[in-house]
Amino acid sequence: MRYSPEADVSKWFTHFSNAVAQAAGKPLTFALCCLLIVGWAATGPLLDFSETWQLIINTGTTIITFLMVFLIQNTQNRDNAAIQAKLDELIRTSKAQNAFIGIEHLTEEELEQIRKTCEARAKADAN
């Protein structure tokens, strides 16, 4: 197998985004963020609620939010791809219709039509 710097970067980013997403979802992280906000608010009177005081929290939270969007989206994309692959394999190895494999690539209208068809079949089977 040939060495690929892109593969190394991709692997590193995958590990990094997983770690950040996991850490962001922990109660301790939320508690630390709350303490940070309380600490920032407590310094307001000491700094006369200056523009710099406001800018510190505004800039910090904006940057963190901006970066978290991409990290969490990366994690969700990979999770969705893994779930789809697992579902496709379950469909393939069961008596379900293989036509359902890959339907995540259809348009919303096409998916809605399939959903309605499945719902009608389920109602017919129940009767």
SULUR-V418672 format. One record per residue. N is the residue number from 1. PHI is phi in radians with two decimals (none if undefined). OMEGA is omega as a letter, one per 30 degrees, with the letter a starting at -180 (999 if undefined). D_CENTER is the distance of its C-alpha to the mean C-alpha in Angstrom with 1 decimal. Layout:
# SULUR-V418672
{{N;PHI;OMEGA;D_CENTER} {N;PHI;OMEGA;D_CENTER}}
This chain:
# SULUR-V418672
{{1;none;a;31.2} {2;-1.40;l;31.2} {3;-1.25;l;29.4} {4;-2.33;l;26.6} {5;-1.07;l;25.4} {6;-1.11;l;22.3} {7;-1.15;l;21.4} {8;-1.11;l;21.9} {9;-1.12;l;19.7} {10;-1.09;l;16.9} {11;-1.11;l;17.4} {12;-1.06;a;17.6} {13;-1.12;l;14.4} {14;-1.06;l;12.6} {15;-1.11;a;14.3} {16;-1.10;a;13.8} {17;-1.16;l;10.0} {18;-1.09;a;10.0} {19;-1.10;a;12.7} {20;-1.15;l;11.4} {21;-1.09;l;8.1} {22;-1.13;a;10.8} {23;-1.13;a;13.3} {24;-1.14;a;11.5} {25;-1.56;a;11.2} {26;-1.52;l;14.9} {27;-1.04;l;17.7} {28;-1.09;l;19.7} {29;-1.09;l;17.2} {30;-1.08;l;17.5} {31;-1.08;l;21.2} {32;-1.11;l;21.6} {33;-1.14;l;20.0} {34;-1.09;l;22.3} {35;-1.09;l;25.2} {36;-1.07;l;24.5} {37;-1.14;l;24.7} {38;-1.09;l;27.8} {39;-1.09;l;29.3} {40;-1.10;a;28.7} {41;-1.11;a;30.2} {42;-1.16;l;33.1} {43;-1.43;a;34.0} {44;-0.95;l;34.3} {45;-1.10;l;37.9} {46;-1.17;a;38.8} {47;-1.82;l;37.6} {48;0.96;l;39.0} {49;0.83;a;35.6} {50;-1.20;l;35.9} {51;-1.11;l;33.8} {52;-1.11;l;32.8} {53;-1.02;l;31.7} {54;-1.20;a;29.5} {55;-1.11;a;28.3} {56;-1.02;a;27.1} {57;-1.26;a;24.5} {58;-1.10;a;23.6} {59;-1.15;a;23.1} {60;-1.05;a;21.3} {61;-1.21;l;18.7} {62;-1.15;l;18.3} {63;-1.12;a;17.7} {64;-1.08;l;15.3} {65;-1.07;a;13.2} {66;-1.01;a;13.6} {67;-1.22;a;12.5} {68;-1.12;l;9.5} {69;-0.97;a;8.1} {70;-1.29;l;8.5} {71;-1.16;a;7.6} {72;-1.20;l;4.1} {73;-1.09;l;4.2} {74;-1.06;l;6.5} {75;-1.10;l;5.1} {76;-1.13;l;3.3} {77;-1.05;a;6.7} {78;-1.18;l;8.6} {79;-1.07;l;7.9} {80;-1.09;l;8.9} {81;-1.10;l;11.7} {82;-1.15;l;12.9} {83;-1.10;l;13.1} {84;-1.08;l;14.9} {85;-1.11;l;17.2} {86;-1.15;l;18.1} {87;-1.10;l;18.8} {88;-1.04;l;20.8} {89;-1.18;l;22.8} {90;-1.11;l;23.5} {91;-1.11;a;24.8} {92;-1.07;a;26.8} {93;-1.62;l;28.5} {94;-1.91;l;29.2} {95;-1.54;l;31.5} {96;-1.19;a;28.8} {97;-1.31;l;29.1} {98;-1.11;l;27.8} {99;-1.10;l;27.4} {100;-1.35;l;24.0} {101;-1.16;l;22.7} {102;1.49;a;20.5} {103;-1.19;l;20.5} {104;-1.13;l;16.8} {105;-1.60;a;18.5} {106;-1.38;l;20.8} {107;-1.33;l;21.0} {108;-1.06;a;20.3} {109;-1.13;l;24.0} {110;-1.13;l;24.5} {111;-1.14;l;21.8} {112;-1.11;l;23.6} {113;-1.12;l;26.9} {114;-1.10;l;25.8} {115;-1.07;l;24.5} {116;-1.11;l;27.8} {117;-1.10;l;29.7} {118;-1.11;l;28.1} {119;-1.11;l;28.7} {120;-1.12;l;32.3} {121;-1.10;a;32.8} {122;-1.10;l;31.6} {123;-1.15;l;34.0} {124;-1.14;l;36.8} {125;-1.19;a;36.2} {126;-1.28;a;36.4} {127;-1.54;999;39.8}}
